[in-house]
Amino acid sequence: MLKSTSLFILALVALASVDASTNVTDIKDCPALKPRSDGPQNVHDLRMDDIKVVGALGDSITAGFGIMGFDTTVNPVIAALNSYNEYRGLSYSIGGDKDAFTIPNYVKHYQANVTGYSVGKHIGEYCNDSPKADQLNAAQSGAIAMNLDHELDYLIPQMMLMEGIDFENDWKMINLQIGSNDMCGACNSTYMDEVTPEKFGGYIEAAIERIHANIPNALVNLIGTFNVSELFPLTDGQAYCRPKNNDSSTIGNRKSCSCGNSPEGLEKMYNLTAAYNEKLYKIYEKYQQNKTDTFAVVYQPANLNISGFPIEFFSNLDCFHPSLIGHEWVSKVIWNQLFSKQSMKPAILNYNVNETIYCPIDSDRIVTN
């Protein structure tokens, strides 16, 4: 009888834990976490309220290029100027504009003092010095994996010198996503030797090793590459993708990504997506086998079923970069995966207009295995 009673109590506790967790449409509706009496024991014991610093590495997606698209309701000259802005404050992985649906803003709901997120907008950067508002958003439009070392030349000193950061002791989360330009570069003789799966994996691993060696108390959130090849059949012939006029030659994704102009190029990008993500997963596995108390790499698959996505997921500027709708949706699915074991993460991500945000509970940790 005693054993049966104990099992019943355990079952009630388990049910209570399940009931305590919830999903919402706005992070503001998530209940606060109860403060812990002591901090995390190690990197594998992190809650979201332990994260004090956020940073990011990547390309134009992380830089927020084209998020607001081409506004056909205003003067064409003004629309053209605005459309080439980087809306870094709205970037899903590192933006911090008020009320934006971004990972840093979700963290901020639990840790009001988090810093490092980028805010506002400005004209696109191409390997230039970053404005102050960029903070720890080191992403550069046009970047490929080879350029991550250059981005770290900015990120590491900036993090060390930024006000409000205890560089040695604060827990830091660095979001890293890159690969779209690498895939497009596979059809460009200037870059094709630098974007092989082996080179891609090598550059990513070198960047993570540099973070490991130079940034204490760090969690690298490694995000998979999108299947860029699926963009082109979806956007082909769409008037939405050429707002400036009705000339099909102005569809930006074909101009900026030469691999999208032929079946052979599309196949090459399709194969590279799988190969790149395999390299990313192997990097994650390497750090699983070499765990430490102060550094970890987590991996979030991003196998978007783009062929089933609405055209509005992409910026009407070029139908290549995600729109505001796209960034908001990706912020939710990547956030949700942070609380899921690797074996439980979705193999394919299908678009859901009603995608919700997971509210972590007191016992939840950022999952590192």
C-alpha positions, 0 to 999 in steps of 0.5 A: 500500500505504501509503495502504491501511495508513493507512486500516486504522489509521484504521478501527481507531481509529474502532472502538476509539472506538465500543467505548470508549463504553457504556451502563449502568443506573446512572451509577456503572458508567460509567468515569471520564474521564481528567483533561485537562492543561488546561481547556476552550478554550471553551463548545463544548469542555466535558466533564462534568467541566468543569461546576462549577455546576448551576442550574435554572429552571422550574415544579412539574416542576423543583420536584419536586412530587408525585414520591412521590405519595399513599401509601395505606399510611399514615394518610390525614392524614399521606399528604395532608400528605406528598403536597403536598411538593416533592421537589427533591432528586429532580427530574430536572434539578436534584436531588442527593439521594444515589443519585437518578437526576438530571442533577446526580448524573450530572455529579457522577460526573465532577466531584465538586465540582459544586454548585448542586443542590437536596436534600431536600423541603419543602412546596410553594412558590408564589413565596416565598423559597426554603429554603437546601436549594434552592440553585440550583433557582429553579423555582416550582410554578405558574410560567409562562414569564412568571415566569422573570424572577422566578426569575432575581431569585433565581437570579443573586444566589444564584449570585453569593453561594454558597460554593464557586462561582467566579462569574467562572470556573466553567463553569455548566449551567442547565437550563430547562424550562417550559410545562405551566402555560402550556398549561393557562392557555390556557383560563383568561381570567386567563392566556390573553393571556400564554401565546400562542406569541409571548408564551411565546417572548418570555419564554423568550428574555428569560430566556436573554438575561438569563442571557447578560448576567449569568452568565459561562461558561454553558451553557443546556440548553433542554428542550422542553415535554411534550405535556400533552394526551395525559395526559388520554385516558391517565388518564381513568377510572383508579383509580390517579389518584384514590387518596383515594377513587373519585370521578372528580371528584378526578382532579387533572389535570382540576382543575388544568388546565381545558383537559383538560376538553373536546375543544376544550381538548385540541386547543388544548394539542396545538397549543400544544405544537407552537408552543411547541417551534417557538419553543424551537427558533428560540431555539436556532437564534438562538444557533447563528448568534451563537456566542461562546466563553463562552455557548451554548444547547443544545436537547433535544426532549422529544416524549414519546409519552405515549399509550404510557406506563405510568400509573405514569410519573405521580404518583398524586396528580394524574396530571399531574406525573411520578412518581419513575419519570417523573423517573428516565426523563426524566433518562436521555433528556435526559442522553443527548441532551447528547452527540448532534448536533441532527440525530441527536436522536430526533423522538419519545421512546417509553417504555422500561422498560430505558432506559440511561444513556450513558457519555461517553468522553474525547473526548466533548464536550457537543454545542452544534450 
